[in-house]
């Protein structure tokens, strides 16, 4: 078997398969997998052909040994004929010996050539196997790069979609709707409290919150030295009024509180009069 011719045909076959795949495949991953599969199949065929070459080499070796053994056997027969005094028979045996020796030398020459060719085929086969293994590793790297590129492309496309002005306009529009809903809900709650709750209690609650904040601020300023200290007589009047109980209340009210209470009662009476007028109409 001719090594250059065999591997030349193998290379041509692989090249033609690659060109065919490139012309009709658009998916790099599928194409790379198919290339490696084809190369692996061709490697299997190459192994079979090398195995046949090895078998031929073994057959030639065996035939060479057989011919040489035959030559030795005919030499023994010639010696036997000489001992028997039959020189003519001995000559015939020696002639047959030479024939087997000649054929054996021819087989030996072919065997040596075939053996050398087999060694070269084995080296070429190992090199081809190494190339295919390298191709497999490269295939895995290329596929990993392809998948990474696909992921990056998908991310960039997603980011490109987010950069679209219409997406952010939709977010702004939805935020405006939610703010409007919150404002309407707050207004409805305020109306419900205004017309269904205890108005007087609500006003007093607001008054207490405002007055308490002002007192806290004044106390802080006095503590920091930014406001004059509370006069002693006024402080005594406050403590005295706080300890004196009046009918209907738990403690006496100062002048400002009494004035605010009178104003709130007047507003309440005015609202009740307006309500009665509306009911009469």
N, C-alpha and C positions, 0 to 999 in steps of 0.2 A: 504494500500500500504506500502511495506517495504522500508524504506529509504536507508539502507545499500545496499540492492539488486539493487535498482534503480540506485543509483549513482555509484555502482560498474560496472554495465552494461554500464553506460554512459562513465566512465573512460576507460573501455576496448575498447569501440567503438572509442573514440577519439584517444587512443593510437594506435590502429590498423590503423586508417586513417593516423596518423603522420608517422608511419613506412612505410606505402605504399607510401606516398609522398616523404619521404627521399630516398626511393629506386629508384624512377623513375624521380625525379626532380633534375636538376643541377643548376637552377637559384635560388639563395637564395631569391630574392625579390618575385618571383612568388610563391615559396614554402611558404614563410611567409604569403603572402596574402591568399593563399589557406587554410593554417592552421587556420587563424583567421576566414575565411568564414565558415569553417567546425565547428569550436567551436561556432560561432554565431548561426549556424543552429541547433546544438545540444542543445544550450541554449534555443532556441525556442521550441524544442521538450520537454525539461525539464519543461518549463513553462506550456506547455499544460498538462503534467502529474500532475504537482502540482495543476493546476486548477481543474483537475478531482478529486484529493484528497480533495480539499476544497469543491467541490460540494458534495462528499460523506459525509463529515463532516456536512455540512448543512442539508443534507437529514436525517442523523441519529438524529440530533438535533430536526428536525421537527417531526420525528416519535416518539421520546421520549416525546415531548410535547403532541402529539396527544394521546399517551397511557395514560399519566397522566391525561389529560383532560377527557378521557373516564372513568378512575377510579373515578374521582370526579363526573362525571355524574351518574354512577351506584350507588354511595353512596347516591346521592340525591333521586334516584328512591327507594332505600331501605328504606330511611326515609319516603318517601311517602307511601310505603306499610305498614310500621309500623303504621303510622297515620290512615291508612285505616283498621287496625286490621288484616292484612294478613301477619302473620309472615313467613309463608313458602315462599311467594313471596319475602319478604324482605331478607331471607336467600339466595335465588337464585341471587338476585341483588348484595348482598355482595360478593358472590362467583365470580360473573363476575367482580366485582370491583378488587378483589385480582388478577384475571388473568391479567387484564390490568396493575395493579401496578407491577406485576412480569415482564411482557413483557416490561413495561416502564423502569424498573430498568436495564434490559438487554440492551435495546437500549441506556440508559443513560451511561452504562459502556462502550459500544462500541463507543458512541459519544465522551466521554472523552478521550479514547485512540486515536481515529481518530483525535481529536482536538490537542492533544499533538504531534502526528505524523506530522500533517500539520504545526505546528509551527517549528518543526525541519526541515521539507522540505523547508519552507520559508527561514530559516537561511542558509541552504545549498545552496539554489538557489541564495541568495544574495552573498554568498561567491564565488560561481561559476561565477556570473556576475562580481564581483570585479576582479577575476583572469583573465577573458576574457578582461576586460578593461585594466588591467595591461599588458596583452599580446599585445593588440593593441598599447599601448604606446611603449612597447619594440620593437614591429615590426617597428614602425616609426623610432625609434632610430637606429635600425639595418639597415634599408634600407638607412637612411642618411649616416651611416658609410660605407655601401657598395658602395654608389655612390661616397663618398669622396675617398675611396680606389681606385675605378675605375679611378677617375680623376687624382689621384696621379700616378697611374700606367701609364696612357696615357702620362702624363707629363714626367715621367722618360723614357718611350720609345722614346718620341720625343727628349729628351736630349741625349739619347743614340745614336740616329741617327745622331744628330749634332756632337757628339764626333767621329763619323766615319771619318777616315782620307780622304776617297774619297770625302766627301763633301767639306772639306777645300781645297783639291787639285783642285776641280772644281772651287772654288772661285778664287784661285790663278791663274789658267789658264785663266779664264775670265778677271781677272785684267790685266794679261799680254797682252791679245788681245786688250783690251781697250787702254792700254798704247801705243801699236804699232800703233793703229789707230790714236791716238792723235799725235804721232811723224810724221806719214805720212802726216796728214793734215797740221801740222806746216811746214814741209818741202815743201809741195806743195804751201802753201801760200808764203813762202820765195822765191821760184822760180818765182812765178807769179809776185811778187813785183820787183824781180831782172831784169826780162826780159820784163815786160810790163809796169813798172812804170817809173817815171822820175829819172834816175840814178843819175844825177848831183844833183838834189834837195835832193835825199836820202842821198848822201854823205855829203852835207852841213848840213843836219839835224843831222846826226851822229856827225859831227864836232862840231856843236853848243852845242849839249848835252854834249859831252866830255869836251869841253872848259868851259862850264858853270859850270859843276861839279867841275873842278879843281879850278876855280876862287872862288866858294863858299867855298871849303875846305880851300884855302889859306886865305880867308877873316876870316873864323872861327878861324884858327890858330893865325892870327894876333890879333883877339879880345881876345883870351885866353892868349896872350903873348908868344905863342910857335913859332912865326915866326916874323922876323924883320918888322917894319912898312914900308909902301910903301914910297919910296923916293919922296920928294916934286917935283923935276924937272920932274921925270917920270910921277907923277900924273898930273902935269900941261900939259905935252905933250899929255897925254891921253885925258884930258878935251878939249884941243885945237883941237886935231884931231877929237874928237866926234862932235865939233861944225862946222867943215869945210866940206862943201858939195863938192862932186866930181861928174863928169858926169857919169850917169848910176847907181849911188848909192845914198842912203839917207844919208850916213855918211862915213868919211874916214876910211880905214882899216889900222891897225898897221902892222908892218913888218912881224910878224908871220902869220897874216891872209892873207897878200899879198902873202907870200911864199906858204901857203896852197892852195890859189886860183890858183896860177900858176901851182902847182903840179896837181890839179884836172883838169885844162884845158888841161894839157899835156896828162893825162890819157884819157880824153875824146877824144882828137884828135887821140891818138894811137888806141883807140877802133873803131873810125870811119874809120881810114885807113884800119884796119883789116877787117872791114865789107865790105869796097869797094873791097878789094882784093878777098874776098870770093865770092862776087857777080860777079866779072870779071871772076873767074874760072868757 
